[in-house]
Amino acid sequence: MGFFDFLTEEIAIDLGTANTLIIHKDKVVVDSPSIVAIDRNSKKVIAIGHEANLMQGKTHENIKTIRPLKDGVIADFNASEQMISQLIKSIPTLKKKLFTPSLRMVICIPSGITEVEMRAVRESAERVNGKEVYLIHEPMAAAIGIGIDIKQPKGNMIVDIGGGTTEIAVIALSGIVNDKSVKIAGDVFTNDIVSYMRRQHNLYVGERTAEKIKITIGAALEDLDMPPDEMSVQGRDLLSGKPKQAIVSHKQIAKALDKSILRIEDAIMESLSQTPPELAADIYNTGIYLAGGGSMLRGLDKRLSLKTDLPVYIAEDPLQAVVRGTGIALKNLDIYRTVLNK
């Protein structure tokens, strides 16, 4: 602790493909879609987050909306840097400061990330005044956020289904024993729905509409205990070109998502088959923990439980489990130093 510590602010960031969340002083102060709208002529960022999200699919030729993060890693360095910078500036308590404070940051990264991608995240953070930058792997942050004591000599399996990747990890003694990162998650589910609507209903729907279908009636199983009502979906008729409406049920969406969920199931089974026997015995007793927005898909826990013959639990707040864990690691740097990459 130095004299200038009062000039340093601490923030925890979950830099996600779909959403970016920031914790400052134990509160989630930013929860924003990871989308940037750019003017094609001047190359300037004209909107980020919720504002840019409203423009998605509705822009003219001078504006383009991009998602600077793909599969959990930075795809567009410049846009992601501007997005991180603007989101940090939008934190209410930092807005009131006369000068820009230096930042101590813990940023969440996918477990399958390469050294080059890690450097890109670190450099982005340093450019937005990050003086001390720590990185933490997503499944580890999710485990801490769920409330698992990661320091115990006990195996726990975490499946974090985000926007770009599904992270599967077995954690014990503050380390990841084995991990698997598959590029099948929320975005793929959305694309599956777009394809299904084209095939089955000759209806062309945009990404935002498909996302809305997924949230409103998305399901992993056809027989649910409490099925959602059918939903009317508007889009463009592929044959006539006219706007049209179709009625869609959760059973149809379960069919649309079946192949992608099957691949997540296979990845979990593969991960279980590579788990050392003593840890497998622990997992038999503790079960599998689900985090991330994708885990909120109706019936997914039941489907995974039937496949693995293990109990499956969804985190209390799956969307914020990862950022909460990142925040706890930031608050207790000395305790969690072993799981952070400096």
C-alpha positions in Angstrom: 0.0 0.0 0.0 1.5 3.3 -1.1 0.8 6.9 -0.5 -0.9 7.2 -3.9 -3.3 4.4 -3.3 -6.1 6.8 -2.8 -5.6 7.8 -6.4 -6.1 4.2 -7.5 -9.6 2.8 -8.2 -10.3 -0.9 -8.3 -12.5 -2.4 -10.9 -13.4 -6.0 -12.0 -14.4 -6.6 -15.6 -16.1 -9.6 -17.3 -15.3 -8.9 -20.9 -17.9 -11.1 -22.6 -18.7 -11.7 -26.3 -22.4 -10.7 -25.6 -22.2 -8.5 -22.5 -19.6 -6.6 -20.6 -20.1 -6.2 -16.9 -18.0 -4.1 -14.5 -17.9 -4.2 -10.7 -16.8 -1.2 -8.7 -17.0 -1.1 -4.9 -18.8 -4.4 -4.7 -21.6 -3.2 -7.0 -22.3 -4.1 -10.7 -22.1 -0.6 -12.1 -22.0 -1.5 -15.8 -24.0 -4.2 -17.6 -23.9 -3.4 -21.2 -24.1 -5.4 -24.5 -20.6 -5.7 -26.1 -21.6 -3.8 -29.3 -20.1 -0.8 -31.0 -21.6 1.4 -33.7 -19.0 3.0 -36.1 -19.3 5.6 -38.7 -17.8 4.0 -41.9 -16.5 7.3 -43.3 -14.8 8.9 -40.2 -14.2 5.5 -38.5 -15.4 7.1 -35.3 -17.4 5.3 -32.6 -20.8 6.9 -32.5 -22.5 4.6 -29.9 -21.7 1.7 -27.6 -23.6 -0.7 -25.5 -27.4 -0.4 -25.2 -27.5 2.5 -27.7 -25.5 0.5 -30.3 -27.6 -2.6 -29.6 -30.8 -0.7 -30.6 -29.2 0.1 -34.0 -28.3 -3.5 -34.7 -29.8 -4.7 -38.0 -31.3 -1.2 -38.6 -28.3 0.8 -39.9 -27.8 2.5 -43.3 -24.7 2.2 -45.3 -22.7 4.9 -43.4 -23.0 3.1 -40.1 -22.0 -0.4 -39.1 -22.5 -2.2 -35.8 -19.7 -4.6 -34.8 -19.1 -6.9 -31.8 -15.4 -6.3 -30.9 -15.1 -9.6 -29.1 -15.5 -12.9 -30.9 -15.5 -16.2 -29.1 -14.5 -14.5 -25.8 -11.4 -12.8 -27.2 -10.6 -9.4 -28.8 -11.3 -9.5 -32.6 -11.2 -5.8 -33.2 -8.5 -4.2 -31.1 -9.4 -0.5 -31.7 -13.2 -0.9 -31.2 -12.8 -3.0 -28.1 -10.4 -0.5 -26.6 -12.8 2.4 -27.2 -15.7 0.3 -25.8 -13.8 -0.5 -22.6 -12.6 3.1 -22.2 -16.2 4.5 -22.7 -17.7 1.9 -20.3 -15.1 2.7 -17.6 -15.8 6.4 -18.0 -19.5 5.7 -17.6 -19.0 4.4 -14.0 -21.0 6.9 -11.9 -18.4 7.4 -9.1 -15.5 7.8 -11.6 -17.5 10.4 -13.6 -17.4 12.8 -10.6 -13.6 12.7 -10.3 -11.7 15.8 -11.5 -8.9 13.7 -12.9 -8.7 10.2 -14.4 -7.6 7.8 -11.6 -5.2 4.9 -12.3 -6.9 1.6 -12.2 -6.2 -1.7 -10.5 -8.1 -4.2 -12.7 -9.0 -7.9 -12.7 -10.2 -9.0 -16.1 -11.9 -12.3 -16.9 -10.6 -14.3 -19.9 -11.6 -17.7 -21.5 -9.6 -20.7 -20.4 -8.6 -21.6 -24.0 -7.0 -18.2 -24.7 -3.6 -18.0 -26.3 -0.6 -15.9 -25.1 -1.1 -13.5 -28.0 -4.8 -13.0 -27.1 -3.9 -12.5 -23.4 -1.4 -9.8 -24.4 -4.1 -8.1 -26.5 -6.4 -8.0 -23.4 -3.6 -6.7 -21.2 -2.5 -4.0 -23.6 -6.1 -2.8 -24.0 -6.4 -2.5 -20.3 -3.1 -0.7 -19.9 -4.2 1.9 -22.6 -7.3 2.8 -20.6 -5.1 3.7 -17.5 -4.8 0.2 -16.1 -1.7 0.4 -13.8 -2.1 -3.1 -12.3 -3.8 -5.6 -14.5 -4.6 -9.1 -13.4 -6.3 -11.8 -15.6 -8.4 -14.6 -14.3 -9.8 -17.6 -16.2 -13.6 -17.6 -16.6 -14.4 -21.0 -15.0 -12.3 -20.1 -12.0 -14.1 -16.7 -11.6 -17.5 -18.5 -12.1 -16.5 -21.0 -9.3 -15.6 -18.2 -6.9 -18.8 -16.3 -7.9 -21.0 -19.4 -7.2 -19.5 -19.6 -3.8 -17.3 -22.7 -4.2 -14.2 -22.9 -1.9 -11.7 -23.4 -4.7 -8.8 -23.9 -2.2 -10.2 -27.2 -0.9 -8.6 -30.6 -2.1 -12.0 -31.4 -3.6 -13.1 -31.6 -7.3 -15.8 -29.3 -8.7 -17.0 -29.1 -12.2 -18.1 -25.8 -13.7 -19.8 -25.3 -17.1 -19.9 -21.7 -18.0 -22.1 -21.1 -21.2 -21.5 -17.6 -22.3 -22.1 -15.8 -25.6 -19.1 -16.9 -27.6 -17.7 -20.0 -25.7 -18.7 -22.7 -23.4 -16.0 -23.2 -20.7 -15.9 -26.6 -19.0 -13.4 -27.0 -16.2 -12.7 -29.3 -13.2 -11.2 -27.2 -10.4 -9.4 -28.4 -7.3 -6.7 -26.8 -4.9 -7.0 -23.4 -6.5 -6.1 -24.8 -10.0 -7.8 -26.0 -13.2 -7.1 -29.7 -13.4 -8.6 -30.1 -16.9 -10.5 -27.7 -19.0 -12.2 -27.6 -22.4 -13.3 -24.5 -24.3 -15.8 -25.1 -27.1 -17.0 -22.4 -29.5 -20.6 -23.3 -29.1 -22.7 -21.0 -26.8 -25.3 -18.3 -26.9 -24.3 -16.9 -30.3 -24.5 -20.3 -32.0 -27.9 -20.9 -30.4 -29.1 -17.6 -31.9 -27.8 -18.5 -35.4 -29.5 -21.9 -35.1 -32.8 -20.1 -34.5 -32.2 -17.9 -37.6 -31.5 -21.0 -39.8 -34.5 -22.9 -38.4 -36.9 -20.0 -39.1 -35.6 -19.8 -42.7 -35.9 -23.6 -43.2 -39.2 -24.3 -41.5 -41.2 -21.1 -41.9 -39.5 -19.4 -44.9 -39.1 -16.5 -42.6 -36.0 -14.3 -42.5 -35.5 -12.9 -39.0 -32.6 -10.8 -37.7 -30.2 -11.5 -34.9 -32.0 -9.4 -32.4 -35.3 -11.1 -33.1 -33.7 -14.6 -32.8 -32.1 -13.5 -29.5 -35.6 -12.5 -28.3 -37.0 -15.9 -29.3 -34.2 -17.6 -27.5 -34.9 -15.7 -24.3 -38.7 -15.8 -24.4 -39.3 -19.5 -25.5 -35.9 -21.1 -25.8 -35.7 -24.6 -24.5 -33.3 -27.6 -24.4 -36.1 -30.2 -24.0 -39.4 -30.6 -25.7 -41.3 -31.8 -22.6 -41.0 -29.1 -19.9 -42.8 -29.0 -16.6 -43.9 -25.4 -17.2 -43.7 -24.7 -20.9 -43.8 -21.1 -22.1 -46.6 -19.8 -24.3 -46.3 -19.8 -28.0 -44.8 -16.6 -29.5 -45.6 -14.7 -32.6 -42.5 -13.8 -34.7 -42.3 -11.1 -37.4 -39.8 -11.1 -40.2 -39.6 -11.1 -44.0 -41.1 -13.8 -46.2 -38.3 -15.4 -48.2 -40.7 -16.3 -51.1 -42.8 -13.1 -51.5 -40.5 -10.6 -49.9 -43.4 -9.3 -47.8 -43.3 -8.8 -44.0 -45.0 -11.8 -42.4 -45.7 -13.4 -39.0 -45.3 -17.0 -37.8 -46.3 -18.6 -34.5 -43.4 -20.5 -32.9 -43.5 -22.9 -29.9 -40.7 -23.9 -27.4 -40.8 -27.5 -29.0 -39.7 -26.1 -32.3 -36.8 -24.1 -30.7 -35.7 -27.2 -28.8 -35.5 -29.0 -32.2 -33.5 -26.1 -33.6 -31.0 -26.1 -30.8 -30.7 -29.9 -30.4 -27.4 -30.4 -32.4 -25.6 -27.6 -30.7 -26.6 -28.7 -27.2 -25.5 -32.3 -28.2 -22.0 -30.9 -28.9 -21.9 -29.3 -25.4 -23.0 -32.6 -23.9 -20.2 -34.4 -25.8 -17.6 -31.9 -24.5 -18.8 -32.4 -20.9 -18.6 -36.2 -21.3 -15.1 -35.9 -22.8 -14.1 -33.6 -19.9 -15.5 -36.1 -17.4 -13.6 -39.0 -19.1 -10.3 -37.1 -18.6 -10.9 -36.3 -15.0 -8.6 -38.2 -12.5 -10.6 -40.9 -10.6 -10.4 -39.2 -7.1 -11.8 -36.0 -8.5 -14.4 -37.9 -10.5 -15.6 -39.4 -7.1 -15.9 -35.8 -5.7 -17.9 -34.7 -8.8 -20.2 -37.7 -8.3 -21.1 -36.2 -4.9 -21.1 -32.5 -5.7 -22.5 -32.6 -9.2 -22.1 -30.0 -12.0 -22.5 -26.3 -11.6 -23.8 -24.2 -14.5 -23.1 -20.5 -15.0 -23.4 -17.9 -17.8 -26.5 -16.7 -19.7 -26.8 -19.9 -21.8 -27.4 -21.9 -18.6 -30.8 -20.2 -18.3 -32.1 -22.1 -21.3 -35.2 -23.9 -20.1 -34.7 -27.6 -19.3 -30.9 -27.5 -20.0 -30.0 -28.6 -16.4 -32.4 -31.5 -16.7 -31.1 -32.6 -20.1 -27.4 -32.5 -18.9 -28.4 -34.4 -15.7 -30.0 -37.1 -17.8 -26.9 -37.3 -20.0 -24.3 -37.4 -17.2 -26.4 -39.1 -14.4 -25.2 -36.4 -12.1 -27.0 -33.6 -10.3 -26.8 -30.3 -12.2 -27.2 -27.0 -10.4 -27.7 -23.5 -11.9 -25.9 -20.6 -10.2 -28.2 -18.2 -8.3 -27.5 -15.4 -10.7 -25.9 -17.1 -13.8 -25.4 -13.9 -15.8 -23.4 -12.3 -13.0 -21.7 -15.3 -11.5 -18.4 -14.7 -13.4 -18.2 -10.9 -12.8 -19.0 -11.5 -9.1 -16.2 -14.0 -8.8 -13.9 -11.6 -10.6 -14.9 -8.9 -8.1 -14.3 -11.2 -5.1 -10.8 -12.0 -6.5 -10.1 -8.3 -6.8 -11.2 -7.6 -3.3 -9.0 -10.5 -1.9 -6.0 -10.2 -4.1 -3.7 -11.8 -1.5 -5.9 -14.9 -1.1 -6.5 -15.4 -4.8 -3.1 -14.4 -6.1 -2.3 -18.0 -7.2 -5.2 -18.0 -9.6 -4.5 -14.7 -11.2 -2.1 -14.0 -14.1 -0.1 -10.8 -13.6 
